[in-house]
Amino acid sequence: MPLSPRDSFDAVRDVAVHSVEKASDIVDNAADIIRGDVGEGISGIVHNSVDIGTHAVATVKSIITGNDADSDAEA
């Protein structure tokens, strides 16, 4: 299945929206660090950063292969 411009645009928008949501969570985790909960803050930052990457890879994979990889990424 060839890549359609519409699917590519939708994928980029989805990744951007997800990244912004996770960035908000990362800011909250930074606030945890400032309040003194360093372990929880760092753990949250790492978790949210990995989620951003995982979601981006799954979205690109779904566009390239034509499969719905989102269900695999959420599991």
Backbone as numpy.savetxt, mean C-alpha at the origin, in Angstrom:
# Nx Ny Nz CAx CAy CAz Cx Cy Cz
-3.70 -10.55 -22.65 -4.54 -9.38 -22.65 -3.64 -8.13 -22.65
-3.84 -7.26 -23.60 -3.02 -6.04 -23.65 -3.40 -5.07 -22.53
-2.44 -4.26 -22.15 -2.69 -3.26 -21.12 -3.56 -2.14 -21.70
-4.62 -1.84 -21.02 -5.45 -0.72 -21.48 -5.07 0.52 -20.69
-5.13 1.68 -21.33 -4.81 2.92 -20.60 -5.72 3.14 -19.41
-6.97 2.79 -19.53 -7.92 2.99 -18.43 -7.55 2.13 -17.22
-7.22 0.85 -17.46 -6.83 -0.03 -16.37 -5.54 0.45 -15.71
-4.61 0.92 -16.51 -3.35 1.43 -15.98 -3.59 2.65 -15.11
-4.43 3.56 -15.59 -4.75 4.76 -14.82 -5.44 4.40 -13.51
-6.41 3.49 -13.57 -7.11 3.06 -12.36 -6.16 2.43 -11.35
-5.21 1.66 -11.85 -4.23 1.02 -10.96 -3.34 2.05 -10.28
-2.89 3.03 -11.04 -2.04 4.07 -10.47 -2.82 4.86 -9.42
-4.07 5.18 -9.73 -4.89 5.92 -8.77 -5.11 5.09 -7.50
-5.37 3.80 -7.66 -5.58 2.92 -6.51 -4.33 2.86 -5.63
-3.17 2.72 -6.24 -1.92 2.67 -5.48 -1.68 4.00 -4.77
-1.96 5.10 -5.45 -1.75 6.42 -4.83 -2.68 6.62 -3.63
-3.93 6.26 -3.78 -4.89 6.41 -2.67 -4.48 5.55 -1.49
-4.12 4.32 -1.77 -3.70 3.41 -0.70 -2.45 3.94 0.00
-1.51 4.46 -0.78 -0.27 4.99 -0.20 -0.53 6.19 0.69
-1.44 7.06 0.29 -1.76 8.22 1.10 -2.42 7.79 2.41
-3.31 6.81 2.34 -3.95 6.31 3.56 -2.90 5.73 4.52
-1.99 4.95 3.98 -0.94 4.36 4.82 0.03 5.42 5.33
0.29 6.45 4.54 1.16 7.54 4.99 0.55 8.23 6.20
-0.76 8.37 6.20 -1.44 8.95 7.37 -1.21 8.08 8.60
-1.28 6.78 8.41 -1.02 5.87 9.52 0.43 5.99 10.00
1.35 6.18 9.06 2.76 6.32 9.42 2.97 7.59 10.25
2.27 8.65 9.92 2.35 9.87 10.73 1.86 9.59 12.15
0.78 8.84 12.27 0.30 8.46 13.60 1.34 7.65 14.36
2.03 6.77 13.65 3.08 5.97 14.28 4.25 6.85 14.72
4.57 7.86 13.93 5.63 8.79 14.32 5.24 9.53 15.59
3.96 9.85 15.70 3.48 10.51 16.93 3.63 9.58 18.12
3.41 8.29 17.91 3.63 7.32 18.99 5.08 7.35 19.47
6.01 7.44 18.52 7.42 7.50 18.87 7.71 8.75 19.69
7.15 9.88 19.27 7.37 11.14 19.99 6.82 11.05 21.41
5.69 10.35 21.58 5.10 10.20 22.91 5.85 9.19 23.77
6.83 8.50 23.18 7.65 7.59 23.96 7.43 6.12 23.70
6.44 5.79 22.89 6.17 4.38 22.58 6.94 4.00 21.31
8.26 3.92 21.47 9.16 3.73 20.34 8.92 2.39 19.64
8.79 1.32 20.41 8.61 0.00 19.82 7.36 -0.09 18.97
6.26 0.38 19.52 4.99 0.34 18.78 5.05 1.25 17.55
5.66 2.42 17.70 5.76 3.35 16.58 6.57 2.80 15.43
7.74 2.25 15.75 8.60 1.68 14.70 7.93 0.48 14.05
7.32 -0.37 14.86 6.62 -1.53 14.32 5.51 -1.12 13.35
4.77 -0.10 13.72 3.70 0.38 12.85 4.22 0.98 11.56
5.31 1.73 11.66 5.90 2.32 10.45 6.36 1.23 9.50
7.05 0.23 10.02 7.52 -0.87 9.18 6.34 -1.61 8.56
5.33 -1.90 9.36 4.16 -2.63 8.87 3.46 -1.86 7.75
3.23 -0.57 7.97 2.55 0.23 6.96 3.39 0.41 5.69
4.69 0.52 5.86 5.58 0.64 4.70 5.55 -0.63 3.85
5.57 -1.76 4.51 5.50 -3.03 3.80 4.14 -3.18 3.11
3.08 -2.74 3.77 1.75 -2.78 3.16 1.69 -1.95 1.88
2.34 -0.80 1.87 2.36 0.05 0.67 3.02 -0.71 -0.48
4.18 -1.28 -0.21 4.90 -2.03 -1.25 4.15 -3.25 -1.72
3.58 -3.99 -0.78 2.84 -5.20 -1.13 1.63 -4.87 -2.00
0.91 -3.84 -1.63 -0.26 -3.44 -2.41 0.14 -2.98 -3.81
1.22 -2.22 -3.91 1.68 -1.74 -5.22 2.07 -2.90 -6.12
2.80 -3.86 -5.58 3.22 -5.02 -6.37 2.01 -5.85 -6.81
1.08 -6.06 -5.89 -0.11 -6.84 -6.23 -0.95 -6.14 -7.30
-1.02 -4.83 -7.23 -1.79 -4.08 -8.22 -1.13 -4.16 -9.59
0.18 -3.99 -9.65 0.90 -4.10 -10.92 0.76 -5.51 -11.48
0.87 -6.49 -10.61 0.73 -7.89 -11.05 -0.65 -8.12 -11.65
-1.69 -7.57 -11.03 -3.04 -7.78 -11.55 -3.23 -7.11 -12.90
-2.59 -5.98 -13.12 -2.69 -5.29 -14.41 -1.95 -6.07 -15.49
-0.76 -6.54 -15.16 0.05 -7.24 -16.15 -0.54 -8.60 -16.51
-0.98 -9.34 -15.51 -1.49 -10.69 -15.77 -2.96 -10.71 -16.12
-3.68 -9.64 -15.79 -5.11 -9.62 -16.06 -5.92 -10.33 -15.00
-5.25 -10.79 -13.94 -5.94 -11.46 -12.83 -6.22 -10.47 -11.73
-7.16 -10.82 -10.86 -7.46 -9.96 -9.72 -6.57 -10.38 -8.56
-5.38 -9.79 -8.47 -4.42 -10.15 -7.42 -4.75 -9.49 -6.10
-5.70 -8.54 -6.09 -6.06 -7.87 -4.84 -6.54 -8.85 -3.79
-7.28 -9.87 -4.20 -7.78 -10.83 -3.22 -6.64 -11.61 -2.59
-5.57 -11.86 -3.35 -4.40 -12.55 -2.79 -3.66 -11.64 -1.82
-3.57 -10.34 -2.14 -2.82 -9.42 -1.30 -3.52 -9.18 0.04
-4.81 -9.23 0.06 -5.56 -8.97 1.29 -5.58 -10.17 2.21
-5.33 -11.36 1.70 -5.39 -12.57 2.51 -4.24 -12.69 3.46
